[in-house]
């Protein structure tokens, strides 16, 4: 639907579109206009542009649309080279030079034979010059042509475009700016000195006015010139502007006629010779072509004395004066249609429906008629949607109301919606709700979005492991008859919270569906209130506080693969590992059933989970301690069992130690805390137990499993202590000092109380920024009941068990001298803990971190420290007070880690600023660093040596590397360092130095890739060196022979990781071997075959394009001869 179309506030992002020329012609298929591509210096990124939205965005906004082109510099380096993952390959075609109106048609583009342009292929990019025509095949399968008309600078371009929204390749049907008669509407910005022309739907600087007939020129919004037609670019042929009043542009129905003989006259305009502008004003404009336009002032970005204003506009290109306004929204109210009919309409249609309100919650409500439902989205605001929002807030729209709504039909994440309301009316209240349709979860899952948001009923549900509904918590309900799982959330503060969870219940409420749900078949249960849960008589008591069907009593007898109630079983046939899973009643430890696993064949080099049985999706309380127990035995001696306790994202809670099975029933136990500590993990409230069986000793054996239970362990009193500390600093400065805790017996810390006593004449104490501390997990309250006293209390539902910084105290030195801060009345949970003391020593005229001596701490100070670490003059060496200020960790060692802390302090992040004291230093970092090399240049002259981080535990923010060099080797620097890190290199006295640091910790498994050039190929070139991370002890890097064949099979961590959508995997082969490199999803299904061939000795790199795969964790597995390697990678779209 063209014609009236509002801009809407997205539910995910709120975008401010400044559309310099978005023009849609009411009856034409072709959209024409002018727009820009520019480089955003604040985000350091080029615009992406999408024709279907007809607007340009910065790169941060690409998630909301499918980008068609991306800007680049006009040096020929990038335009046409579609390296961005948001823009697919070979979708641009260089037509040649000429005007836009000379382009009649474009070649057809098909997936099998994409466009190839010689100029584009020759150098990987194409310079941007004016009067050059490009054809574009969009992500939606339609065509466009652009002509670059102006190069304002190397970072800013203007282009004309034609876009065929119906997929046609014929661009003859209308001239630029033309098309059939109708209302052209859009939004624009007018800046000081800019001219605006309705007929071309574009803005331009005043000096370009000769190219077209400008309709007005704006100077500033102080009222001096707007409406005063004295500009030399517009002839003063009488009044062409008319102040209509204030209101919405959609309320304008018709403007008065205007001729040169009878120009418009307004009192305020005649009285002063000009008219000040303000937000909400409506102006009629009579154009130079004799047509009419209307503008509404929507914003004054610079205020009343700024130099620009934003406005909406409508323009009639046929000389008529009827703008179709209704005095309200300008839209005729369509006839009522059924909700089922409305769901089948295309997005963008204005519809009127009638139904019963089945849920009403702030910005969302659900309306149902018979068996069809639809969702409404109405954020607050000064419009009809805002009125509806207020009506729900005030109770004027509620569940059971019979309502009629006129709004626009849209789709969002798979949901059928109404938004951008035009009208609504409540006819009656307290009506019975539509009958809920009885479904099984299989029927619900198979329906896609058909039931959303209809009222449904599901029987025979249980929530093992939980007894009380908690506000804001996510639950997984199990359908006892099938073992299927469905998710629901108890909203914050509703009447279900605090009620007892029935052992078995029936759900009656709203069916939810969204492609944004990352679980199941995109469905969940919505609108959870107390009346949605109906208790029924339970068939069998639960056999565990958490694990569902741990004794297999709810499972059917016989063989199964995949799902059985509460369980999942499979094997990876691609590896040759095979097993048979069967529920039996002839062998059992408890009840009347057990699981028998017959191991038909194993693959000793494959992962142990290649044959596995998993008890999954049970509820846990994050941070609480649990005991896992299960019974197992083997029919033959020598069988082995192992596995993990994990969350649903495969983050590990604990390990089932590999152990030989007895031939009689034996109980196996282990304890764990529901805290994975895995950065990939997202939810530690859901658990799974994976029992692995692919062990060489198990081939040909039968293994039995029964009575798996997960029970919470009641904790004893907590034991712990506070670290004493010290701080040295300068008068007038503020410092962030960590208040560290030590937890001694593994009992979770759920709450604490602390009293801080300080001398208010000497220092001031408050809570600082808490990023990276345990305080992130607590709700914290503070109070100062009297001067010099600060009370701090915190509580959390997810107890912590690790020692470290509890919080940061912000300490401001009010005067010089020495003193202390006393920490008293300390309670962990309800256990009293020893008091602590922090000694203070503040000097005059010294600032910790101020290496330059200007009494300020800045990024320059950090760069001085970095240059010192690689021995670059003139900063090297730092001596005297400069060296004291540089050593902010106070350990007598100036390092890149000191530079990282200075940078953190400069940007307001928690940092160690503790010159001449070491007590506040953070805990040591646990990490293993490995390196290998890959030949990349011609004839093996260039080598890339990646530095891989393994088993990283802690925040890595700095690293220093030293490598002695030989005459036959040249050091060229380091590539792919962590994003936003500062890197400095130097070669001095035959040693290559690399120092690097950042305010943000390393999140990938690659620290960087050292680059070398082999000068002398006749001699064997060895390298060795050492690396220091943060301020940990140096780690010696093993000797590498660069011009030598690999000595072992090896596969590297993919890079980048996470990635979207392509990543690289490097591997080495020391001998002739059959190599297979496959990619699997977490269900064990093979999704890509990257290598499957014989390879000679050498080092190899392979890429994987996951553009057709969904976001998530994948495993890649390299099999080379008898060697098997498996690693994990993450795709994020």
Secondary structure, DSSP 8 states (H G I E B T S, - for coil): --SS------SS-------SSB---TT-SEEEEEEEEEEETTTTEE-EEETTTTEEE-GGGGGGS---EE---TTTTSTT---STTS-TT-EEEEEES-GGG--B----BTTB----HHHHHHS-----TTEEEEEE-TTS-EEEEEEEEEEETTEEEEEEEEETTS--B--SS-TT--SSSEEEEEEEEETTEEEETTTTEEEEGGGGGGS--SEEE--TTTTSTT----TTS---S--EEEEEES-GGG--B-----STT----HHHHHHSS----TTEEEEEE-TTS-EEEEEEEE-TTGGG-SEEEEEEEEETTS--B----SSSS-----B--HHHHHTS-TT-EEEEEEEEEEEETTEEEEEETTEEEEEE---SSSHHHHHHHHHHTTSS-TT-EEEEEEEEEEETTEEEEEEEEEEEEEESS------EE--HHHHHTTTTTTTT-EEEEEEEE-TT--B--TT-EEEEEETTT--EEEEE--TT-TTTTSB--SEEEEEEEEEE-TT--STTSEEEE---GGGEEEE--SS--SSSS-TTTTSTTS-SEE--EEETTEEEEE-GGGT-EEEEEEESSS-SSTT-EEEEEEEE--TTS-GGGEEEEEEEEE--TT-EEEEEEEEEESSTT-EEEEEEEETT--EEEEEEEEE--SS-EEEEEEEES----TT---TTEEEEEEE---GGGTT-EEEEEEEEEEE-------EEE--EEEEEETT-EEEEEEEEEE-S---EEEEEEEEE--TTTEEEEE---TTSGGGGSEEEEE-SSTTEEEEEEEEEEEE---EEEEEEEEEE-SSEEEEEEEEEEEETTEEE--EEEEEEEESS--TT-SSSSS---HHHHHHHHHHHTT-TTT-S--HHHHHHH-TT-SS---HHHHHHHHHHHTT------TT--TT-----EEEEEE--EE-SGGG-EEEEEEEEEEEES---EEEEEEE--TTEEEEEEES--TT-EEEEEEETTEEEEEEE-SS---SSEEEEEEEEES-SSS--EEEEEEEETTS--EEEEEEETTS--SS-EE---BSSSBSSEEEEEEEESS-EEEEEEEE-TTS-EEEEEEEEEE-SEEEEEEEE-TTS-SEEEEEEEEETTEEEEEEEEE--
